Amino acid sequence: MESLDLMTKIVSLCKRRGFIFQSSEIYGGLKSCYDYGPLGVELKRNIAAEWWRSMVYKREDVVGIDASIMMHPKVWQTSGHLSGFSDPLVDCLNCKERFRADKAPKVAAGTSVTFKKGGKANGDALTGAVPAHGYVCPVCGSPQLSDERQFNLMFRTNMGPVDPLSEFVRDAHGKDMTREEFRTKLDEAVRSTAVYLRPETAQAMFVQFLNVQQSQSMKIPFGIAQTGKSFRNEIVTEHFIFRSCEFEQMEMEFFIEPGTQNEWLKYWCDERMNWYANFANKKEDFMLRRHDSDELAHYSDDCYDIEYRYPWGWGELEGVASRTDYDLSRHAEASGVKLSYFDQQKVDPATGKPGWRYTPYVIEPAAGLTRTVLCFLLDAYSEEKGVDHEGKEKTRVVLKLHPRLAPVKAAVLPLVKKDGQPEKARAIVAELRRHGLNVSYDEQQSIGKRYAKHDEIGTPFCITIDPETITSDTVTIRDRDSATQVRVPTAKAIEIVRERLESLA
């Protein structure tokens, strides 16, 4: 299967089966915004729940928070997001594409390149020399580009009952101002009530470090975990839900003693790689890549990316960064609050005396929940050739999701809509739901089409009710991946589903 063809099939399946829809589709949609349908929201919630189970419930040294999306503007000023969270933006003068300069294809300055007029396949062939910046348009290959300009990635809104623009218009009306003066006054008016949608979940865990540590009596090393939405006004949105303006993250800040960051960085890299391997079919499509020195963020002394082999190539799925004490130190300095930790058992290296107060270092495993949804959909998609009961060739589409991630855990299917079969099926559904499982009752279409539907949405088990069920209280239970069926007592079928899911926890 061609890689890009796979992506097309995934996008089609997502809409057809109710995983992901284009937001506001009846109005033409909104670029880079997506709604998760009945199956998509279950898959996303299951992934987040398994992450939380691994990072919080299975550990004694990590607790969770759920912080506000909007925070005091000084948080973002201190973290550097207001001043430095921007990308160089460029417009192609040939095809009108807008893109990030740092992501453009590199070509040596002065090189003569050929491209199509307007970026159209049937356009006239043009030639031009690559200017001093050393890159071309990623879409049409043209060197005819605008100057770079900085583009802030944070979404800004205003808090309060008064519209700052109305106030500005009232004050500025009739006054003679230069362009620069006008812009300065406008910025001042908007900034007075400005708040921002968070571009990451991490900062809340830094500013709440002291509250969490003291209220929960946490001892170093310990972590604070959070899942939630973040927002970035991306210049380029691409590859379906891979890069969008609204996305969800699964992040944890692990606070450690200075000097131990190397061992903890390795520990969390191993932990996170093992987590993905536990749920993946093709483990070879996951890779750990260390950042080169020129890639490191200003706050980091080392960093690794967990990358996945997407249809267009390797792409970041999660970053595991050693952030030193940068964040806590910056927020402590700006707020005047000591964000430090006192260890009575340790000797202060500076004085040689018992009791050491220090600013913790931080290891941050930061995963994209949205990207993980896409990654596991791609990893699970499978097409299997076979023949039907008439001997004709057919292709079976199977979404081989890990059973704990699957949106629907089991489908209960009466063979016919009479003879007591629906009633028996609904009793089984009720019992499975009593144990907290999301199961489906399905009586529409032929049994073969129902099997095919549940293969395609990743349902691990299908329990079929037939005439023999009524007389002997047995059912057939079908395994998704092998398509094999066995007849077992009804109670045993329920037990098989429950035990299989629990054994994988």
C-alpha positions in Angstrom: 0.0 0.0 0.0 1.4 3.4 -1.0 2.0 5.6 2.0 0.1 8.6 0.8 -2.7 6.3 -0.4 -2.9 5.0 3.2 -3.4 8.6 4.5 -6.3 9.1 2.0 -7.9 5.9 3.2 -7.5 6.9 6.9 -9.2 10.3 6.3 -12.0 8.6 4.4 -12.5 5.9 7.1 -12.5 8.6 9.8 -15.4 10.4 8.2 -17.4 7.4 7.0 -17.3 5.6 10.3 -17.6 8.6 12.7 -14.1 9.0 14.0 -13.3 12.6 12.8 -15.3 15.2 10.9 -14.3 18.5 9.5 -15.5 21.2 11.9 -18.4 23.4 10.6 -18.5 21.2 7.5 -22.0 22.4 6.4 -20.5 26.0 6.2 -17.5 24.9 4.2 -15.4 23.9 7.2 -12.8 25.8 9.1 -9.2 25.1 8.1 -7.3 22.9 10.6 -10.3 22.5 12.9 -11.8 19.0 13.4 -14.6 17.5 15.5 -14.2 14.0 17.0 -17.3 11.9 16.3 -18.8 9.1 18.4 -15.9 6.7 17.7 -13.1 9.3 17.6 -13.9 10.7 21.0 -13.9 7.2 22.5 -10.5 6.4 20.9 -9.1 9.8 22.1 -10.4 9.3 25.6 -9.1 5.7 25.8 -5.6 6.9 24.7 -5.6 9.6 27.3 -6.9 7.2 30.0 -4.1 4.7 29.3 -1.5 7.5 29.4 -3.0 8.6 32.8 -3.1 5.1 34.1 0.6 4.6 33.2 1.8 8.1 34.3 -0.3 8.6 37.4 -2.4 5.6 38.7 0.5 3.1 38.5 2.9 5.4 40.3 3.3 6.9 43.8 5.5 9.8 42.6 3.2 11.5 40.1 0.0 13.4 40.7 -2.3 15.3 38.3 -3.9 18.7 37.9 -6.3 20.3 35.4 -5.3 23.9 35.0 -7.1 26.8 33.4 -6.6 27.4 29.7 -6.3 31.1 30.3 -3.6 32.3 32.7 -2.1 35.6 33.8 -0.3 37.3 30.9 2.8 37.5 33.1 3.1 33.7 32.9 3.7 33.9 29.2 5.9 37.0 29.5 8.1 35.2 32.0 8.2 32.0 30.0 9.3 33.8 26.9 6.2 33.0 24.8 5.1 36.6 24.3 8.5 37.7 23.1 10.0 34.6 21.5 7.2 32.3 20.6 7.1 33.3 16.9 8.1 31.9 13.6 9.5 33.5 10.5 6.7 33.8 8.0 7.2 34.0 4.2 4.7 34.3 1.3 5.5 32.8 -2.1 5.0 35.5 -4.8 4.4 32.8 -7.4 1.8 30.4 -6.0 0.7 32.6 -3.0 1.5 29.8 -0.4 2.3 31.0 3.1 4.9 29.0 5.0 7.5 29.0 7.7 11.0 29.9 6.5 12.7 27.5 8.9 10.8 24.6 7.3 11.4 25.5 3.7 13.6 23.3 1.4 17.2 24.5 1.6 18.9 25.4 -1.7 22.3 27.1 -2.0 22.1 30.8 -2.7 22.6 31.7 -6.4 21.4 28.3 -7.6 19.3 28.5 -10.8 16.0 26.6 -10.3 13.0 25.9 -12.6 9.4 26.2 -11.4 5.9 26.4 -12.9 4.1 29.7 -13.2 1.4 30.1 -10.5 2.4 26.7 -9.1 0.1 25.0 -11.6 1.1 21.8 -13.4 0.3 23.2 -16.8 1.9 26.6 -16.1 4.7 28.0 -18.1 8.2 26.9 -17.0 10.1 29.7 -15.3 13.6 30.0 -14.0 15.1 32.1 -11.2 18.1 32.3 -8.9 17.8 31.4 -5.2 18.4 34.6 -3.2 20.7 35.0 -0.2 18.3 33.4 2.3 19.0 30.0 0.7 15.5 28.4 0.4 12.6 28.0 -2.0 8.8 27.6 -1.7 8.0 24.2 -0.4 5.0 23.9 -2.7 6.0 25.2 -6.1 9.8 25.5 -5.7 9.9 29.2 -6.6 12.7 31.4 -5.3 10.4 34.5 -5.7 9.5 35.0 -2.1 8.5 37.9 0.2 10.7 39.1 3.0 10.6 37.2 6.3 8.4 38.7 9.0 7.8 37.4 12.6 4.5 35.8 13.3 3.4 35.2 16.9 1.8 31.8 17.5 -0.3 32.7 20.5 -4.1 33.3 20.2 -5.0 36.6 22.0 -8.4 37.6 23.3 -9.6 40.1 25.9 -11.1 39.6 29.3 -13.6 42.0 30.9 -16.8 43.7 30.0 -15.3 46.7 28.2 -14.3 46.4 24.5 -10.7 47.9 24.4 -11.2 48.7 20.7 -14.2 50.9 21.4 -12.3 52.7 24.1 -9.4 53.2 21.7 -11.6 54.5 18.9 -13.2 57.0 21.3 -9.8 58.3 22.6 -8.1 58.3 19.2 -10.9 59.8 17.1 -9.9 63.1 15.5 -6.3 63.0 16.8 -3.4 63.5 14.4 -1.1 60.6 14.8 1.7 59.0 12.7 1.4 55.3 11.7 3.8 54.3 14.4 2.0 56.4 17.1 -1.3 54.9 16.0 0.1 51.3 16.2 1.6 52.0 19.7 -1.6 53.4 21.1 -3.6 50.5 19.6 -1.3 47.9 21.1 -1.5 49.7 24.5 -5.3 49.6 24.4 -5.5 45.9 23.5 -2.8 44.9 25.9 -4.6 46.4 28.9 -7.1 43.6 29.0 -5.3 40.9 26.9 -5.2 37.3 27.9 -4.0 34.3 25.8 -5.1 30.8 25.1 -2.3 28.6 26.4 0.1 27.3 23.7 1.2 24.5 26.0 0.0 22.9 29.2 3.5 22.9 30.8 3.6 26.4 32.4 0.7 25.7 34.8 2.6 22.8 36.3 5.5 25.1 37.0 3.6 27.9 38.5 1.6 25.4 40.7 4.7 23.5 41.7 4.7 24.9 45.3 0.9 24.4 45.8 1.0 20.8 44.6 4.2 19.9 46.5 3.0 21.3 49.8 -0.6 20.2 49.7 0.3 16.7 48.8 3.5 16.5 50.8 5.4 15.3 47.7 9.1 14.6 48.0 11.7 15.0 45.2 11.7 13.3 42.8 8.0 13.7 41.9 5.9 14.7 38.9 2.8 16.7 38.0 0.8 15.4 35.0 -1.9 17.1 32.9 -3.8 16.5 29.8 -5.7 19.2 27.9 -6.1 21.5 25.0 -3.6 23.9 23.7 -3.7 26.4 20.9 -1.2 27.7 18.4 -1.9 30.0 15.5 0.2 27.8 13.2 1.3 29.3 9.9 1.1 26.0 8.2 -1.5 23.4 9.2 -1.0 20.0 7.5 -1.5 16.3 7.3 -5.1 16.1 8.7 -4.9 16.3 12.5 -1.1 16.1 12.7 -0.6 19.9 12.8 -3.6 22.0 13.7 -4.3 25.2 15.6 -6.3 23.4 18.4 -4.8 20.3 19.7 -4.5 18.2 22.9 -1.4 17.3 24.9 -0.4 14.8 27.5 2.5 16.3 29.5 4.3 15.6 32.8 6.9 17.7 34.6 9.1 15.5 36.7 11.0 17.5 39.3 14.4 16.1 40.3 17.6 16.9 42.2 20.2 18.9 40.2 22.8 16.7 38.7 20.6 13.6 38.3 19.0 14.8 35.0 21.0 12.4 32.8 19.8 9.2 34.5 16.2 10.5 34.7 16.2 11.6 31.1 17.2 8.0 30.1 14.6 6.5 32.4 11.8 8.6 30.9 12.9 8.0 27.4 12.8 4.2 28.0 9.4 4.4 29.8 7.8 6.4 27.1 9.1 4.2 24.2 7.9 1.1 26.1 4.4 2.7 26.4 4.1 3.2 22.7 5.5 -0.3 22.0 2.8 -1.8 24.3 0.0 -0.5 22.1 1.6 -0.6 18.7 1.4 -3.4 16.0 4.5 -2.2 14.2 7.1 -1.3 16.8 9.7 -0.6 14.1 7.8 2.5 13.1 8.7 4.2 16.4 12.2 5.8 16.9 14.0 7.7 19.6 16.1 10.6 18.1 18.5 12.8 20.1 18.5 16.5 19.3 21.6 18.0 17.8 23.1 20.8 19.9 21.8 23.5 17.4 18.2 22.1 17.8 18.1 22.4 21.6 15.7 25.0 23.1 17.3 27.7 25.1 16.0 26.1 28.4 17.2 22.6 27.6 20.5 20.9 28.1 19.4 17.7 26.4 16.4 16.4 24.5 15.0 13.4 22.6 12.1 13.1 20.3 10.0 10.0 20.0 9.2 9.9 16.3 6.7 7.9 14.3 7.1 6.9 10.6 4.0 8.8 9.2 3.1 8.3 5.5 5.1 11.5 4.6 8.1 10.5 6.7 9.4 10.5 10.3 7.6 13.1 12.5 7.6 14.1 16.1 5.2 12.3 18.4 6.6 13.2 21.8 9.5 15.1 23.2 11.4 14.1 26.3 13.4 17.2 27.4 15.8 18.0 30.2 14.6 21.6 31.0 17.2 22.2 33.8 15.8 24.7 36.4 15.0 27.3 33.8 11.2 27.5 34.3 11.1 27.5 38.1 13.9 30.0 38.3 12.3 32.4 35.9 8.9 32.2 37.5 10.5 32.6 41.0 12.4 35.7 39.9 9.4 37.3 38.2 6.8 36.5 40.9 9.0 37.0 44.0 7.9 33.6 45.3 10.5 31.0 46.2 9.8 28.0 44.0 12.4 25.8 45.7 12.6 22.6 47.6 14.3 21.9 51.0 15.7 18.5 51.7 16.6 18.0 55.3 18.4 14.7 54.6 20.8 16.1 52.0 24.0 18.0 52.7 24.3 21.4 51.0 27.2 21.1 48.5 28.0 24.8 49.0 28.3 24.7 52.8 28.8 21.1 53.6 26.1 21.4 56.3 22.9 19.2 56.6 19.9 20.6 54.8 19.9 21.6 51.2 17.5 24.1 49.6 17.6 24.0 45.8 15.6 24.8 42.7 14.7 21.4 41.2 15.6 20.4 37.7 12.9 19.1 35.4 12.5 16.2 33.0 9.5 16.7 30.7 7.8 13.9 28.7 5.4 15.9 26.5 3.2 13.9 24.1 0.7 15.1 21.6 -2.6 13.3 22.2 -4.0 14.4 18.8 -0.9 13.1 17.0 -1.1 9.9 19.0 -4.7 9.3 17.8 -3.4 9.7 14.2 -0.4 7.5 14.8 -2.4 4.6 16.2 -5.0 4.8 13.4 -2.2 4.5 10.9 -0.5 1.8 12.8 -3.7 -0.2 13.1 -5.0 0.0 9.5 -4.7 -3.3 7.6 -6.1 -4.7 4.4 -6.3 -8.5 4.0 -7.0 -10.3 0.8 -9.3 -13.3 0.8 -12.4 -14.9 -0.8 -16.0 -14.8 0.2 -18.4 -17.7 0.5 -19.0 -17.6 -3.3 -15.3 -17.9 -3.9 -14.9 -14.3 -5.1 -11.9 -12.3 -4.1 -12.5 -9.7 -1.4 -10.5 -7.3 0.7 -11.1 -7.2 4.4 -10.3 -3.9 6.1 -9.3 -4.3 9.7 -8.4 -1.6 12.2 -6.2 -3.7 14.5 -6.3 -1.3 17.5 -5.1 -2.5 20.8 -8.2 -3.8 22.6 -7.8 -1.3 25.4 -7.8 1.6 22.9 -10.6 0.3 20.7 -13.7 2.6 20.8 -16.1 -0.3 21.1 -14.9 -3.3 23.1 -17.5 -5.8 21.9 -20.5 -5.9 19.5 -23.5 -8.1 20.4 -25.3 -9.3 17.2 -28.6 -11.1 17.1 -28.7 -13.2 13.9 -32.4 -12.2 13.4 -34.8 -9.7 14.9 -37.1 -12.3 16.3 -37.4 -15.6 18.2 -36.1 -14.0 21.4 -32.7 -13.3 20.0 -32.8 -9.5 20.4 -33.9 -9.9 24.1 -31.0 -12.3 24.8 -28.6 -10.0 23.0 -29.7 -6.9 25.0 -29.3 -8.9 28.3 -25.7 -9.6 27.3 -25.1 -5.9 26.4 -26.5 -4.9 29.8 -24.2 -7.3 31.7 -21.1 -6.0 29.8 -22.1 -2.4 30.4 -22.5 -3.2 34.1 -18.8 -3.8 34.1 -18.1 -0.4 32.6 -17.4 -1.6 29.0 -18.5 0.4 25.9 -20.4 -2.2 23.9 -22.6 -2.1 20.8 -25.9 -3.7 20.1 -26.2 -4.1 16.3 -29.1 -5.8 14.5 -28.9 -4.0 11.1 -27.8 -5.6 7.8 -26.6 -9.1 7.2 -24.3 -10.7 9.8 -21.4 -10.6 7.3 -21.7 -6.9 6.8 -21.9 -6.3 10.5 -18.7 -8.3 11.0 -17.0 -6.2 8.3 -18.2 -2.9 9.9 -16.8 -3.9 13.3 -13.6 -5.1 11.8 -13.2 -1.6 10.2 -13.9 0.3 13.4 -11.6 -1.9 15.5 -14.1 -3.8 17.7 -12.0 -6.7 19.2 -14.9 -9.1 19.8 -18.3 -9.9 18.2 -20.7 -12.0 20.1 -23.4 -13.6 17.9 -26.8 -14.7 19.1 -28.4 -17.5 17.0 -31.1 -20.2 17.4 -28.8 -22.4 19.3 -28.3 -19.6 21.9 -32.0 -19.8 22.8 -31.9 -23.6 23.3 -28.5 -24.1 24.8 -27.5 -20.7 26.2 -24.3 -20.6 24.1 -23.1 -18.0 21.7 -20.3 -17.6 19.2 -17.5 -15.2 20.0 -15.5 -13.9 17.0 -11.9 -12.6 17.3 -11.3 -9.5 15.1 -7.8 -10.1 14.0 -8.0 -13.8 13.2 -11.7 -13.8 12.2 -12.0 -17.2 14.0 -15.2 -18.1 15.9 -15.7 -20.4 18.8 -18.9 -21.4 20.6 -18.9 -21.0 24.3 -21.5 -20.6 27.1 -22.9 -17.1 27.3 -21.4 -16.5 30.7 -18.0 -17.6 29.4 -18.2 -15.2 26.5 -18.7 -12.3 28.9 -15.8 -13.6 31.0 -13.5 -13.8 28.0 -14.1 -10.2 27.0 -13.6 -8.9 30.5 -10.5 -11.0 31.3 -8.9 -10.2 28.0 -9.2 -6.5 28.5 -8.1 -6.7 32.2 -5.1 -8.8 31.3 -3.8 -6.1 29.0 -4.1 -3.3 31.6 
